[in-house]
């Protein structure tokens, strides 16, 4: 299959290799991996005939303060009508079983952006403690690459020059897990906590190509690493191009 250098990155999809791209990054970072398989086996049934119901792959950092789950095969919930593929979480200390925050990525999120998010996450000793940077870190990361601030919310959103991809600080969707107790006490008529959301809508009203969601407690520094990589003008290598954005991509044969 022919390979191409393509851009912009945020429209290039994941090349059908989102698991491999992220898992390879985690292996280089020294994270351990564990495959969990759930199934049903009848009496006297051969192991190869076992009915596997669900499975997931869990990657854990050496200090066990952060982990990444490949949940696509494990009945993930929908984000922007797309199934969640990767869930990445961090906690404050090893004595706490609950995640302080979580981030979610569907298929076709560029694997390079998820990998750079993980590299930034891996570099800090305390991954659940904000460094003090605010939302401007995220917006500066994309406007440095030519993105435009949202006219109505210039301090909480930006879009690419083709108006297909958005980055917005707003109320998080349902089922997004966060350690802030206020996330559990929001009434039905109240606005919930704000977290960063990103998505690509190739045409107005068209199905999303991909979506990503960051819970309210994800440090802005990590989101900025994802945003900088997502909006990067450097081309990426692809063999499989998304049908919905194929005509918008610039491409050059690789090799």
C-alpha positions as CSV (number, residue, x, y, z in Angstrom):
1,X,0.0,0.0,0.0
2,X,1.4,3.4,-1.0
3,X,2.5,5.7,1.8
4,X,2.1,9.5,1.8
5,X,3.2,12.5,3.8
6,X,0.0,14.3,4.5
7,X,-1.3,17.4,6.3
8,X,-2.9,19.0,8.1
9,X,-2.4,16.5,10.9
10,X,-5.8,17.0,12.6
11,X,-7.6,15.8,9.4
12,X,-5.2,12.9,8.7
13,X,-6.9,10.3,11.0
14,X,-5.0,7.6,12.8
15,X,-3.9,5.4,9.8
16,X,-5.8,2.5,11.4
17,X,-2.9,2.3,13.9
18,X,-4.1,4.2,17.0
19,X,-3.4,1.3,19.3
20,X,0.0,0.5,17.9
21,X,1.2,4.2,17.8
22,X,0.2,4.8,21.5
23,X,1.3,1.4,22.7
24,X,4.8,1.7,21.1
25,X,5.2,5.1,22.9
26,X,4.2,3.6,26.2
27,X,6.7,0.7,25.7
28,X,9.5,3.3,25.0
29,X,8.5,5.1,28.2
30,X,8.9,1.9,30.2
31,X,5.2,1.4,31.0
32,X,4.1,-2.2,31.7
33,X,1.2,-3.8,29.9
34,X,-1.5,-6.2,31.1
35,X,-4.2,-7.8,28.9
36,X,-7.4,-8.6,30.7
37,X,-9.7,-11.1,29.1
38,X,-13.2,-11.9,30.3
39,X,-15.1,-14.8,28.9
40,X,-17.2,-17.9,29.5
41,X,-16.0,-21.5,29.3
42,X,-18.3,-24.4,29.3
43,X,-17.4,-27.6,31.2
44,X,-15.1,-29.9,29.2
45,X,-14.7,-27.1,26.6
46,X,-11.2,-26.6,25.0
47,X,-9.5,-23.4,25.9
48,X,-9.4,-22.3,22.2
49,X,-13.2,-22.6,22.1
50,X,-13.7,-20.3,25.1
51,X,-16.2,-17.5,24.4
52,X,-14.4,-14.2,25.0
53,X,-16.9,-11.6,26.0
54,X,-14.7,-8.6,26.6
55,X,-11.1,-7.7,26.8
56,X,-9.0,-4.6,27.4
57,X,-5.3,-3.8,27.5
58,X,-4.0,-1.8,30.5
59,X,-0.7,0.0,30.4
60,X,0.7,1.2,33.8
61,X,3.6,3.6,34.5
62,X,6.5,2.4,36.7
63,X,5.3,4.5,39.6
64,X,1.7,3.3,39.0
65,X,0.4,6.9,39.3
66,X,-0.8,7.0,35.7
67,X,-2.3,4.4,33.3
68,X,-3.8,4.1,29.9
69,X,-6.5,1.6,28.8
70,X,-7.3,0.5,25.3
71,X,-11.0,0.0,25.8
72,X,-12.3,-0.2,22.2
73,X,-12.9,-3.9,22.6
74,X,-14.5,-3.5,26.0
75,X,-17.8,-1.9,25.2
76,X,-16.7,1.8,25.5
77,X,-19.1,4.6,25.8
78,X,-19.7,7.0,22.9
79,X,-18.1,10.4,22.6
80,X,-19.5,12.5,19.8
81,X,-21.3,9.4,18.6
82,X,-17.9,7.6,18.3
83,X,-16.7,4.9,20.6
84,X,-13.9,5.7,23.0
85,X,-10.7,3.9,22.2
86,X,-8.1,5.1,24.7
87,X,-8.8,6.2,28.3
88,X,-5.8,7.8,30.1
89,X,-5.9,8.6,33.8
90,X,-3.7,9.7,36.7
91,X,-3.9,9.7,40.5
92,X,-2.3,11.7,43.3
93,X,-0.7,8.8,45.1
94,X,-0.5,5.0,45.2
95,X,-2.8,4.8,48.2
96,X,-5.7,6.3,46.3
97,X,-7.5,3.9,44.1
98,X,-9.5,6.5,42.2
99,X,-8.3,8.6,39.3
100,X,-7.9,12.3,39.9
101,X,-8.6,12.9,36.2
102,X,-9.2,11.1,32.9
103,X,-8.8,11.9,29.2
104,X,-10.6,10.1,26.4
105,X,-9.8,9.6,22.7
106,X,-11.9,8.0,19.9
107,X,-10.5,6.3,16.8
108,X,-9.0,8.6,14.2
109,X,-7.5,11.0,16.7
110,X,-4.0,11.4,15.3
111,X,-1.9,9.0,17.2
112,X,1.0,11.5,17.3
113,X,-1.1,13.9,19.4
114,X,-2.0,11.2,21.9
115,X,1.6,10.0,22.1
116,X,2.8,13.6,22.8
117,X,0.1,13.9,25.5
118,X,1.5,10.8,27.1
119,X,5.1,11.9,26.9
120,X,4.2,15.2,28.7
121,X,2.3,13.1,31.3
122,X,5.2,10.8,31.8
123,X,7.7,13.6,32.5
124,X,6.1,14.9,35.7
125,X,6.6,13.3,39.2
126,X,3.1,14.4,40.2
127,X,0.9,13.9,37.2
128,X,-2.3,14.9,39.0
129,X,-1.1,18.2,40.4
130,X,-1.5,21.2,38.1
131,X,1.6,23.2,37.3
132,X,-0.2,26.5,37.5
133,X,-0.6,27.2,33.8
134,X,-4.0,28.4,32.7
135,X,-6.2,28.0,29.6
136,X,-4.0,30.4,27.7
137,X,-1.4,27.7,27.5
138,X,-3.7,25.6,25.4
139,X,-4.9,28.4,23.2
140,X,-1.4,29.7,22.6
141,X,-0.3,26.2,21.5
142,X,-2.8,26.2,18.6
143,X,-2.7,29.9,17.7
144,X,1.0,29.6,17.3
145,X,0.2,27.2,14.4
146,X,-2.3,29.5,12.7
147,X,-5.5,28.6,14.5
148,X,-8.1,31.2,15.2
149,X,-9.6,32.1,18.5
150,X,-13.3,31.7,18.8
151,X,-15.0,35.0,18.1
152,X,-17.6,34.5,20.9
153,X,-15.3,32.9,23.4
154,X,-11.7,34.1,22.6
155,X,-10.4,32.8,26.0
156,X,-12.1,29.4,25.9
157,X,-11.9,28.2,22.3
158,X,-10.1,28.1,19.0
159,X,-10.6,26.6,15.5
160,X,-8.4,25.6,12.6
161,X,-8.3,27.9,9.5
162,X,-10.6,25.6,7.6
163,X,-13.2,25.7,10.5
164,X,-13.3,21.9,10.7
165,X,-11.6,21.2,14.0
166,X,-12.5,22.9,17.3
167,X,-10.9,23.1,20.7
168,X,-13.2,24.4,23.5
169,X,-13.1,24.7,27.2
170,X,-16.7,24.0,28.3
171,X,-19.0,21.6,30.2
172,X,-17.8,18.0,29.9
173,X,-20.0,15.3,28.4
174,X,-21.7,12.7,30.6
175,X,-19.7,9.8,32.0
176,X,-16.4,11.7,31.9
177,X,-14.6,10.7,35.2
178,X,-13.0,13.3,37.4
179,X,-11.8,13.3,41.0
180,X,-13.3,16.7,41.8
181,X,-16.2,16.0,44.2
182,X,-18.2,18.8,42.6
183,X,-18.5,16.7,39.5
184,X,-20.9,14.4,41.5
185,X,-23.1,17.1,43.0
186,X,-24.2,19.1,39.9
187,X,-27.9,19.3,39.7
188,X,-29.8,18.7,36.4
189,X,-30.4,22.4,35.9
190,X,-26.8,23.5,36.7
191,X,-23.8,23.8,34.5
192,X,-21.2,21.2,35.3
193,X,-17.4,21.6,35.6
194,X,-15.5,22.8,32.5
195,X,-12.9,20.7,30.8
196,X,-11.3,20.8,27.4
197,X,-13.1,19.2,24.4
198,X,-11.7,18.7,20.9
199,X,-13.3,17.3,17.7
200,X,-13.2,17.4,13.9
201,X,-16.5,17.9,12.0
202,X,-15.4,17.7,8.3
203,X,-18.5,19.6,7.1
204,X,-21.3,21.3,8.9
205,X,-23.7,18.7,10.3
206,X,-21.5,15.8,9.1
207,X,-20.5,13.0,11.5
208,X,-17.4,13.7,13.5
209,X,-14.1,12.3,12.3
210,X,-12.8,12.0,15.9
211,X,-13.4,13.5,19.3
212,X,-11.4,13.9,22.5
213,X,-12.5,14.9,26.0
214,X,-10.4,16.0,29.0
215,X,-12.1,16.0,32.4
216,X,-12.1,19.2,34.4
217,X,-9.0,18.3,36.5
218,X,-6.6,17.5,33.6
219,X,-3.8,20.1,33.9
220,X,-3.8,22.6,31.1
221,X,-0.1,21.8,30.5
222,X,-1.0,18.3,29.3
223,X,-3.8,19.5,27.1
224,X,-1.5,22.1,25.6
225,X,0.9,19.3,24.7
226,X,-1.9,17.5,22.9
227,X,-3.1,20.7,21.2
228,X,0.4,21.7,20.0
229,X,0.9,18.3,18.4
230,X,-2.6,18.2,17.0
231,X,-2.1,21.6,15.3
232,X,1.5,21.0,14.2
233,X,2.2,21.9,10.6
234,X,4.7,19.0,10.3
235,X,3.3,16.3,7.9
236,X,2.5,12.8,9.1
237,X,3.0,9.5,7.4
238,X,-0.2,7.8,6.3
239,X,-1.3,4.8,4.2
240,X,-5.0,4.9,5.1
241,X,-6.7,8.3,4.6
242,X,-10.1,9.1,6.1
243,X,-12.9,9.2,3.5
244,X,-14.5,12.3,5.0
245,X,-11.3,14.4,4.9
246,X,-9.4,12.9,2.0
247,X,-10.2,15.8,-0.4
248,X,-8.9,18.3,2.2
249,X,-5.5,16.7,2.7
250,X,-2.3,17.8,1.1
251,X,-0.2,14.8,0.2
252,X,3.1,13.9,-1.2
253,X,4.4,10.4,-1.9
254,X,6.7,9.0,0.8
255,X,10.1,7.6,-0.2
